């Protein structure tokens, strides 16, 4: 009798709950992925799209994506993070540094001469945010954090062979710390999002820019400049930029539990490391685009590199002071970033 009652109750629950539970278990979703990168860029073709493809495969096709490169859903690159926060789109890939000073603690990774290995530094960045700045991106569900490979100089009419060559040159920088670094070296910094570089170079608004090799072809910098200056292999990079792949929090929380697990499995430290490694892995392709045009590439000697390091060292001090004013322990944050980079470089 008890068994019959239990079975009858279970049957009733099934009837009453079936529409909801069945739909939840078999839920399929389509997510809008938005970024400023061009549809033929290395980032879109070798990072963003493969990530979406893997999530679709891992979900058995129950998570699908509509991919929108080149700001196809409207707005500007500066607005991308807020588009994810506000639910205008579901997932974005963007630069936190597009909004200067909004995410101050992660700027430790954008200070001059912090890194040279994007995979290790991306792991360090992920761990740093979890331990030192867990509320930095509290408005969204952060899926990955990473950096690009070594940044360097690309100039139109004048080769940069020493720090003094930068004096008075108008150079585009991607972030607040990059523009401060350029100013410390005697250049006139011009902050602007990546997509604006080609127009600014062609019109003479800037004399050059700092970007990593991998992004050179997508913004035609190999065609619009003639000179490139890089730092020695294995030495600290002039700079790098941090990136975030973030998801609308409500959209994430509304996923069926098993689909949420798929997103989680394609997020975090390992995904951050893969993105950094893949992006730096595209550097040789970008460099080849310049050598194929017979552009001039200068590699700084260790002594020349030391001059850049010496001149830009005050940028670190200014950042530490800024963090102290904001109520953070700047020196401890900087030490943590450096220690984590060193830790993951050895792993």
C-alpha positions as CSV (number, residue, x, y, z in Angstrom):
1,X,0.0,0.0,0.0
2,X,2.8,2.3,0.9
3,X,4.6,1.5,-2.4
4,X,1.4,2.2,-4.4
5,X,1.0,5.6,-2.7
6,X,4.6,6.5,-3.4
7,X,4.3,5.5,-7.0
8,X,1.1,7.5,-7.4
9,X,2.7,10.5,-5.8
10,X,5.7,10.2,-8.1
11,X,3.4,10.0,-11.1
12,X,1.5,13.0,-10.0
13,X,4.7,15.0,-9.5
14,X,5.9,13.9,-12.9
15,X,2.6,15.1,-14.5
16,X,2.6,18.4,-12.6
17,X,6.3,19.1,-13.0
18,X,7.1,17.6,-16.3
19,X,6.8,20.7,-18.5
20,X,9.2,22.6,-16.3
21,X,11.7,19.9,-15.3
22,X,11.9,18.4,-18.8
23,X,12.4,21.7,-20.4
24,X,15.1,22.6,-17.9
25,X,16.9,19.3,-18.4
26,X,16.9,19.6,-22.2
27,X,17.3,23.4,-22.3
28,X,19.1,24.8,-25.3
29,X,20.4,28.3,-25.5
30,X,21.9,30.6,-28.1
31,X,24.4,33.1,-26.8
32,X,25.5,36.3,-28.4
33,X,29.3,36.8,-28.4
34,X,30.5,40.3,-29.2
35,X,34.0,41.8,-29.6
36,X,35.8,44.6,-31.4
37,X,38.3,42.3,-33.2
38,X,38.0,42.0,-37.0
39,X,36.5,38.8,-38.5
40,X,39.8,37.9,-40.1
41,X,41.9,38.7,-37.1
42,X,44.0,36.0,-35.4
43,X,42.1,36.6,-32.1
44,X,38.7,35.9,-33.8
45,X,39.8,33.0,-35.9
46,X,42.2,31.2,-33.5
47,X,40.8,32.1,-30.1
48,X,37.2,33.4,-30.0
49,X,35.7,31.0,-32.6
50,X,37.5,27.9,-31.4
51,X,36.4,28.6,-27.9
52,X,32.8,28.9,-29.1
53,X,33.1,25.7,-31.2
54,X,34.4,23.7,-28.2
55,X,31.6,24.9,-25.9
56,X,29.1,23.9,-28.6
57,X,30.7,20.5,-28.9
58,X,31.0,19.9,-25.2
59,X,27.3,20.8,-24.7
60,X,26.2,18.4,-27.4
61,X,25.0,21.3,-29.4
62,X,22.7,22.6,-26.7
63,X,24.7,25.8,-26.4
64,X,25.0,27.6,-29.7
65,X,26.6,30.9,-30.4
66,X,25.9,33.9,-32.6
67,X,29.3,35.5,-33.1
68,X,29.6,39.2,-33.8
69,X,33.1,40.5,-34.4
70,X,34.0,44.1,-35.3
71,X,31.3,45.6,-33.1
72,X,28.6,44.3,-35.4
73,X,25.9,44.7,-32.7
74,X,26.7,48.4,-32.3
75,X,28.3,50.5,-29.7
76,X,32.1,51.2,-29.3
77,X,34.9,49.0,-27.9
78,X,34.8,51.0,-24.7
79,X,31.2,49.9,-24.1
80,X,31.7,46.2,-24.5
81,X,32.1,45.3,-20.8
82,X,28.9,47.2,-20.0
83,X,27.1,45.4,-22.8
84,X,27.8,42.1,-21.0
85,X,26.9,43.6,-17.6
86,X,23.6,45.0,-18.8
87,X,22.6,42.0,-20.9
88,X,22.7,43.7,-24.3
89,X,24.9,40.8,-25.3
90,X,25.7,37.5,-23.5
91,X,29.5,37.3,-23.7
92,X,32.2,39.8,-24.6
93,X,36.0,39.7,-25.2
94,X,37.5,43.0,-24.5
95,X,40.2,45.1,-22.9
96,X,39.5,46.2,-19.3
97,X,41.9,49.0,-20.0
98,X,39.5,50.6,-22.5
99,X,37.9,52.2,-19.5
100,X,40.9,53.9,-17.9
101,X,41.2,53.4,-14.2
102,X,38.0,51.4,-13.8
103,X,39.7,48.1,-13.0
104,X,42.8,49.5,-11.3
105,X,44.2,46.4,-9.5
106,X,44.8,44.4,-12.7
107,X,46.9,47.2,-14.1
108,X,49.8,45.7,-12.2
109,X,50.1,43.3,-15.2
110,X,50.2,46.3,-17.7
111,X,53.1,48.0,-16.1
112,X,56.3,48.2,-18.1
113,X,58.6,45.2,-18.4
114,X,56.5,42.8,-16.3
115,X,56.5,39.7,-18.5
116,X,57.5,37.9,-21.7
117,X,55.5,34.7,-21.6
118,X,51.8,35.2,-22.2
119,X,50.8,31.7,-21.1
120,X,52.5,31.9,-17.8
121,X,51.4,35.5,-17.2
122,X,47.8,34.7,-18.1
123,X,47.8,32.0,-15.4
124,X,49.3,34.5,-13.0
125,X,46.6,37.1,-13.9
126,X,43.8,34.6,-13.3
127,X,45.2,33.6,-9.9
128,X,46.0,37.2,-9.0
129,X,42.3,38.3,-9.6
130,X,41.0,35.3,-7.6
131,X,43.3,36.1,-4.6
132,X,44.0,39.8,-4.7
133,X,41.0,41.4,-6.6
134,X,38.0,39.0,-6.5
135,X,35.5,41.8,-6.7
136,X,37.3,43.6,-9.7
137,X,34.7,42.2,-12.1
138,X,31.8,41.5,-9.7
139,X,29.2,42.9,-12.2
140,X,29.8,39.9,-14.6
141,X,30.6,36.2,-14.7
142,X,34.3,36.2,-15.6
143,X,35.2,33.3,-17.9
144,X,38.8,34.0,-18.6
145,X,41.6,36.6,-18.1
146,X,44.7,36.7,-20.2
147,X,47.4,38.8,-21.7
148,X,49.0,39.1,-25.2
149,X,52.7,38.5,-26.1
150,X,55.4,41.1,-26.0
151,X,54.3,44.6,-27.1
152,X,56.7,46.7,-29.2
153,X,57.0,49.8,-31.3
154,X,55.8,50.2,-34.9
155,X,56.5,53.6,-36.6
156,X,55.9,55.2,-39.9
157,X,58.9,57.4,-40.8
158,X,61.5,57.0,-38.1
159,X,63.2,53.9,-36.7
160,X,63.3,53.6,-32.9
161,X,66.8,52.3,-32.1
162,X,67.2,53.9,-28.6
163,X,64.9,55.5,-26.0
164,X,65.9,59.1,-27.1
165,X,64.4,58.5,-30.5
166,X,60.9,58.6,-29.0
167,X,61.1,62.2,-27.9
168,X,58.2,64.2,-29.3
169,X,56.8,61.3,-31.3
170,X,53.0,60.8,-31.2
171,X,52.4,57.1,-30.3
172,X,49.2,55.2,-29.7
173,X,48.9,53.3,-26.4
174,X,46.1,50.8,-25.5
175,X,45.8,51.4,-21.8
176,X,46.4,54.0,-19.0
177,X,49.6,52.4,-17.9
178,X,50.9,52.0,-21.5
179,X,50.3,55.7,-22.2
180,X,52.1,56.6,-19.0
181,X,55.0,54.4,-20.0
182,X,55.2,56.1,-23.4
183,X,55.2,59.5,-21.7
184,X,58.0,58.4,-19.3
185,X,60.1,57.6,-22.4
186,X,59.6,61.1,-23.9
187,X,56.8,60.3,-26.4
188,X,53.5,62.0,-26.8
189,X,51.0,59.3,-25.8
190,X,47.7,59.0,-27.7
191,X,45.1,56.7,-26.2
192,X,42.8,55.0,-28.6
193,X,41.1,51.6,-29.2
194,X,42.7,49.2,-31.6
195,X,40.2,49.7,-34.5
196,X,41.1,53.4,-34.8
197,X,44.8,52.7,-35.5
198,X,44.7,52.4,-39.3
199,X,42.9,55.7,-39.8
200,X,45.1,57.5,-37.3
201,X,48.3,56.2,-39.0
202,X,47.1,57.0,-42.5
203,X,46.1,60.5,-41.6
204,X,49.2,61.2,-39.6
205,X,47.3,61.7,-36.4
206,X,50.0,59.4,-34.8
207,X,53.5,58.6,-35.8
208,X,53.3,55.0,-34.7
209,X,51.8,52.6,-32.1
210,X,52.7,49.9,-29.6
211,X,51.0,46.6,-30.3
212,X,52.2,42.9,-30.3
213,X,53.1,41.3,-33.5
214,X,50.1,39.1,-33.7
215,X,47.6,41.9,-34.3
216,X,49.7,43.7,-36.9
217,X,48.0,42.2,-40.0
218,X,44.4,42.8,-38.8
219,X,45.0,46.5,-38.5
220,X,47.3,46.7,-41.5
221,X,50.2,48.1,-39.4
222,X,52.7,46.2,-41.6
223,X,51.4,48.3,-44.6
224,X,51.0,51.6,-42.8
225,X,54.4,51.6,-41.0
226,X,57.9,50.9,-42.2
227,X,59.9,50.4,-38.9
228,X,59.4,48.0,-36.1
229,X,61.5,47.8,-32.8
230,X,61.4,44.8,-30.6
231,X,63.1,43.7,-27.4
232,X,65.5,40.8,-27.2
233,X,63.9,37.3,-27.0
234,X,63.7,36.1,-23.4
235,X,64.0,39.6,-22.0
236,X,61.1,41.4,-20.2
237,X,58.5,42.8,-22.7
238,X,58.0,46.5,-23.1
239,X,54.4,46.0,-22.0
240,X,51.4,43.7,-22.3
241,X,47.6,44.3,-22.2
242,X,45.1,42.4,-20.1
243,X,41.9,41.0,-21.6
244,X,38.7,39.7,-20.1
245,X,36.1,37.3,-21.5
246,X,33.0,38.1,-19.4
247,X,29.4,36.8,-19.4
248,X,26.2,38.4,-18.3
249,X,25.7,37.2,-14.8
250,X,21.9,36.6,-15.0
251,X,22.4,34.7,-18.3
252,X,25.0,32.5,-16.7
253,X,22.9,31.9,-13.6
254,X,19.9,31.0,-15.7
255,X,21.6,28.2,-17.5
256,X,20.6,24.6,-16.8
257,X,23.0,23.1,-14.2
258,X,24.7,20.8,-16.8
259,X,25.1,23.6,-19.2
260,X,26.6,25.8,-16.5
261,X,29.1,23.0,-15.9
262,X,30.1,23.2,-19.6
263,X,30.7,26.9,-19.3
264,X,32.7,26.3,-16.1
265,X,34.8,23.6,-17.8
266,X,35.7,26.1,-20.5
267,X,36.6,28.9,-18.0
268,X,39.2,29.6,-15.5
269,X,43.0,29.2,-15.3
270,X,43.4,26.6,-18.0
271,X,41.3,28.5,-20.5
272,X,43.1,31.8,-19.6
273,X,46.4,30.1,-20.2
274,X,45.3,28.7,-23.6
275,X,44.1,32.1,-24.7
276,X,47.4,33.7,-23.8
277,X,49.5,30.9,-25.3
278,X,47.4,31.0,-28.6
279,X,47.7,34.8,-28.9
280,X,51.4,34.9,-28.4
281,X,51.7,31.9,-30.7
282,X,50.4,34.1,-33.5
283,X,53.3,36.5,-33.1
284,X,55.5,34.9,-35.8
285,X,52.6,35.3,-38.4
286,X,52.4,39.0,-37.7
287,X,56.2,39.4,-37.8
288,X,56.3,37.7,-41.1
289,X,53.8,40.1,-42.5
290,X,56.4,42.9,-41.9
291,X,59.4,41.0,-43.2
292,X,57.5,40.0,-46.3
293,X,57.2,43.7,-47.1
294,X,60.9,44.2,-46.4
295,X,60.1,46.5,-43.5
296,X,63.0,47.4,-41.1
297,X,63.1,45.5,-37.8
298,X,65.4,46.6,-35.0
299,X,66.1,44.4,-32.0
300,X,67.3,46.4,-29.0
301,X,70.6,45.3,-27.4
302,X,70.5,44.4,-23.7
303,X,72.1,47.8,-23.0
304,X,69.5,49.6,-25.1
305,X,66.7,47.7,-23.3
306,X,68.1,48.6,-19.9
307,X,67.8,52.3,-20.8
308,X,64.0,51.8,-21.5
309,X,63.6,49.9,-18.2
310,X,65.4,52.7,-16.2
311,X,63.4,55.5,-17.8
312,X,60.0,53.8,-17.3
313,X,60.6,52.6,-13.7
314,X,58.7,55.6,-12.2
315,X,55.5,54.3,-13.8
316,X,55.5,51.4,-11.2
317,X,56.0,53.9,-8.4
318,X,53.1,56.1,-9.6
319,X,50.8,53.0,-9.8
320,X,51.7,51.9,-6.3
321,X,51.0,55.4,-5.0
322,X,47.7,55.4,-6.9
323,X,46.6,52.1,-5.4
324,X,47.5,53.4,-1.9
325,X,45.3,56.4,-2.4
326,X,42.4,54.1,-3.5
327,X,42.7,52.1,-0.3
328,X,44.7,49.2,-1.6
329,X,48.2,48.1,-0.6
330,X,50.0,49.0,-3.9
331,X,53.4,47.5,-3.1
332,X,51.9,44.2,-1.9
333,X,49.7,44.0,-5.1
334,X,52.8,44.6,-7.3
335,X,54.8,42.0,-5.4
336,X,52.0,39.5,-5.7
337,X,51.8,40.1,-9.5
338,X,55.5,39.6,-9.9
339,X,55.7,36.6,-7.7
340,X,52.8,34.9,-9.5
341,X,54.3,35.6,-12.9
342,X,57.6,34.1,-11.7
343,X,55.8,31.1,-10.2
344,X,53.9,30.2,-13.3
345,X,57.0,30.8,-15.5
346,X,58.8,28.1,-13.6
347,X,55.9,25.6,-13.7
